[in-house]
Amino acid sequence: MEDQLAILILENPWDKPKNNPGRASVLPFVEGICKLNNNISVYYSTFHEINGFDMALGRDLTHTQEKRQILYIASHGNERGLKDFSLRKLIPVIKKYKKIEGILIGACYAGLSKSVIELFEGTNVRWVVSYTALINWFDTTLIDLSILHHMSNDRDKLFGTKEDLGIAFAQAMDIFKPDYKLNTSRHNDSKISSAIQIWGKPKGARDIKNISDDIFGL
């Protein structure tokens, strides 16, 4: 029987209703992954600031029957982290929730924050993905979906050997062109190979590894 996995989505609303009446959301896209993979369930909430983020996890989303959890944070971002607070403020929050094995941060520039690495400290987190550039919403949502799909593999396929985690991420990225630009701004290095950062802690590793360097041969 496949490992049961919960994807916990915390999304910061992308725009005001008058500008986006349809209320863009990653939720229906991730629900499609759940329909494809019988071992995945999705749980969703929104947030505006760090206290609301913490409460959504502590009072609701983390109370799943699934023993494995991936946290998917969808938000506008900046070099400090998310639109409304820095990634550093996330660290004590993540330490409370021991089922979370991976964190996917779908936010512009958030991968530039030095606090990305600190999300591993004192937690059971085995991988973190984020972006270092200005990125298009739709394009990167497709990348996020591929990552979530491949990270839903059984734990022994992800962490059975020291190579497994890197192989899974390579498979997730294999359908995308490394030189495809996630934004067309002339002042923005948005090629997939340089705009995405994948950090992992493979089986037996003491140190955190930059898996994206291996995938794209940088």
Phi and psi in degrees as a GROMACS rama.xvg file:
@    title "Ramachandran Plot"
@    xaxis  label "Phi"
@    yaxis  label "Psi"
@TYPE xy
-68.4272  148.734  GLU-2
-60.7339  136.015  ASP-3
-85.3434  131.409  GLN-4
-125.779  137.765  LEU-5
-109.193  127.183  ALA-6
-97.9646  117.306  ILE-7
-99.224  111.59  LEU-8
-98.608  125.22  ILE-9
-120.078  115.717  LEU-10
-121.698  131.561  GLU-11
-89.5487  121.434  ASN-12
-48.6175  135.267  PRO-13
-79.4399  -28.0723  TRP-14
-160.407  167.445  ASP-15
-75.2364  152.793  LYS-16
-55.2549  -35.701  PRO-17
-67.2346  -25.2004  LYS-18
-91.6341  -26.9292  ASN-19
-143.085  76.0221  ASN-20
-57.6921  -27.6613  PRO-21
-74.9303  -11.3024  GLY-22
52.5673  75.2272  ARG-23
-51.4866  139.746  ALA-24
-156.354  146.798  SER-25
-77.8854  -13.8306  VAL-26
-54.6843  -52.8887  LEU-27
-62.7444  -28.5341  PRO-28
-67.4162  -45.1846  PHE-29
-68.9748  -33.4958  VAL-30
-60.2256  -31.0833  GLU-31
-63.5725  -38.576  GLY-32
-62.0079  -39.9547  ILE-33
-64.4387  -35.631  CYS-34
-69.4936  -26.1179  LYS-35
-83.3649  -34.474  LEU-36
-114.274  114.112  ASN-37
-68.7274  -14.9923  ASN-38
-93.5445  4.21041  ASN-39
-112.022  137.76  ILE-40
-124.068  152.458  SER-41
-122.176  138.62  VAL-42
-130.035  136.111  TYR-43
-132.183  142.82  TYR-44
-155.073  168.545  SER-45
-114.383  166.494  THR-46
-150.504  160.061  PHE-47
-127.75  -27.2088  HIS-48
-147.694  175.462  GLU-49
-64.3007  -36.0778  ILE-50
-66.2394  -41.6315  ASN-51
-66.019  -36.2629  GLY-52
-60.5091  -49.9879  PHE-53
-62.2645  -43.6631  ASP-54
-65.5717  -38.151  MET-55
-62.4189  -37.9663  ALA-56
-73.3239  -50.1136  LEU-57
-72.1627  -34.7069  GLY-58
-96.3294  -10.9365  ARG-59
-140.454  -76.3097  ASP-60
-62.025  -36.9234  LEU-61
-76.6778  -8.7984  THR-62
-86.6754  64.9019  HIS-63
-106.996  156.34  THR-64
-78.7147  -20.3854  GLN-65
-70.788  135.653  GLU-66
-82.8238  -19.4664  LYS-67
-105.43  139.731  ARG-68
-137.523  139.146  GLN-69
-116.928  131.67  ILE-70
-98.1697  119.855  LEU-71
-111.142  109.534  TYR-72
-100.933  121.135  ILE-73
-119.385  119.219  ALA-74
-166.592  160.963  SER-75
-65.4259  154.336  HIS-76
-142.522  177.696  GLY-77
-153.887  -175.21  ASN-78
-67.7522  -15.839  GLU-79
-87.6873  -22.1131  ARG-80
147.292  -112.253  GLY-81
-95.4438  168.194  LEU-82
-56.9706  -43.3192  LYS-83
-101.494  -8.75772  ASP-84
-164.183  159.599  PHE-85
-78.279  158.456  SER-86
-64.0688  -27.0565  LEU-87
-58.345  -35.0876  ARG-88
-70.7744  -17.256  LYS-89
-75.3459  -26.3425  LEU-90
-57.4619  -53.5258  ILE-91
-64.9379  -24.7517  PRO-92
-70.4821  -48.7978  VAL-93
-62.7232  -33.1523  ILE-94
-61.9481  -21.1053  LYS-95
-75.0807  -21.4402  LYS-96
-116.926  99.2498  TYR-97
-80.68  -11.1578  LYS-98
-81.9045  -15.538  LYS-99
-72.821  117.038  ILE-100
-104.512  -16.7044  GLU-101
-150.005  149.058  GLY-102
-129.182  123.483  ILE-103
-112.055  117.014  LEU-104
-108.491  100.188  ILE-105
-89.4314  82.976  GLY-106
-153.205  137.086  ALA-107
-56.8112  135.822  CYS-108
67.1518  -9.82276  TYR-109
-59.8285  -28.4588  ALA-110
-68.1102  -10.838  GLY-111
-78.5688  -16.6246  LEU-112
-68.6154  132.098  SER-113
-66.7037  -16.9802  LYS-114
-74.4686  -9.07902  SER-115
-56.4493  -45.63  VAL-116
-65.1187  -33.7242  ILE-117
-69.3938  -14.45  GLU-118
-66.6879  -15.47  LEU-119
-82.3164  -23.6387  PHE-120
-73.9791  123.877  GLU-121
70.3318  19.9019  GLY-122
-128.729  175.621  THR-123
-100.545  16.3133  ASN-124
-67.0105  130.724  VAL-125
-108.45  -16.081  ARG-126
-155.542  149.684  TRP-127
-138.772  134.374  VAL-128
-125.404  135.865  VAL-129
-155.711  -179.276  SER-130
-118.612  148.516  TYR-131
-112.134  10.5121  THR-132
-140.541  174.109  ALA-133
-71.9071  126.145  LEU-134
-130.088  150.872  ILE-135
-79.0744  140.389  ASN-136
-61.0395  -52.7001  TRP-137
-65.5174  -46.3593  PHE-138
-60.2043  -46.074  ASP-139
-75.6617  -25.7795  THR-140
-63.3018  -37.3933  THR-141
-64.0611  -40.1918  LEU-142
-62.8478  -44.7259  ILE-143
-58.0817  -41.259  ASP-144
-63.3382  -41.7689  LEU-145
-64.2516  -39.8099  SER-146
-63.6843  -47.0692  ILE-147
-61.3486  -40.3224  LEU-148
-60.376  -47.587  HIS-149
-76.537  -27.6347  HIS-150
-79.3666  -1.52583  MET-151
-85.6469  -0.219254  SER-152
-57.5868  157.181  ASN-153
-55.3224  150.451  ASP-154
-58.0822  -35.7581  ARG-155
-71.3059  -16.1664  ASP-156
-88.2387  -17.591  LYS-157
-97.8965  -33.8559  LEU-158
-128.11  19.3721  PHE-159
-70.436  -39.2377  GLY-160
-131.515  171.793  THR-161
-70.2849  -17.8683  LYS-162
-89.3073  -18.2018  GLU-163
-60.0296  -43.6211  ASP-164
-64.1754  -43.8336  LEU-165
-63.3936  -38.1949  GLY-166
-63.6669  -43.1446  ILE-167
-62.5696  -42.6347  ALA-168
-68.6466  -37.0053  PHE-169
-61.8945  -39.8294  ALA-170
-66.1406  -36.6767  GLN-171
-65.2621  -34.913  ALA-172
-92.6141  -9.56725  MET-173
-64.1184  -24.7711  ASP-174
-83.5306  -2.61334  ILE-175
-111.499  144.047  PHE-176
-75.4176  126.033  LYS-177
-58.6127  -30.2987  PRO-178
-94.9607  6.7494  ASP-179
-66.9959  132.543  TYR-180
-90.1013  126.761  LYS-181
-82.4518  -4.35241  LEU-182
-159.545  144.716  ASN-183
-95.452  7.51078  THR-184
-62.3378  135.85  SER-185
-67.2752  -24.0602  ARG-186
-99.9819  24.2615  HIS-187
-137.773  116.022  ASN-188
-82.0133  88.4974  ASP-189
-110.823  15.5475  SER-190
-59.9467  140.367  LYS-191
-51.486  -42.2041  ILE-192
-62.6251  -23.2434  SER-193
-113.451  -14.1357  SER-194
-92.1157  -12.9509  ALA-195
-112.992  135.932  ILE-196
-117.878  125.251  GLN-197
-120.096  114.39  ILE-198
-111.631  139.291  TRP-199
-146.968  161.923  GLY-200
-124.566  86.4109  LYS-201
-65.0497  168.369  PRO-202
-56.6596  131.245  LYS-203
79.639  -3.86882  GLY-204
-82.9438  135.63  ALA-205
-84.3821  -34.0228  ARG-206
-105.008  156.693  ASP-207
-79.5731  136.143  ILE-208
-111.651  138.28  LYS-209
-83.0566  95.5257  ASN-210
-71.2179  -28.9768  ILE-211
-63.7251  -31.1726  SER-212
-62.1298  -41.5043  ASP-213
-68.2125  -41.6555  ASP-214
-64.2837  -44.0487  ILE-215
-100.244  2.48554  PHE-216
64.45  37.9916  GLY-217
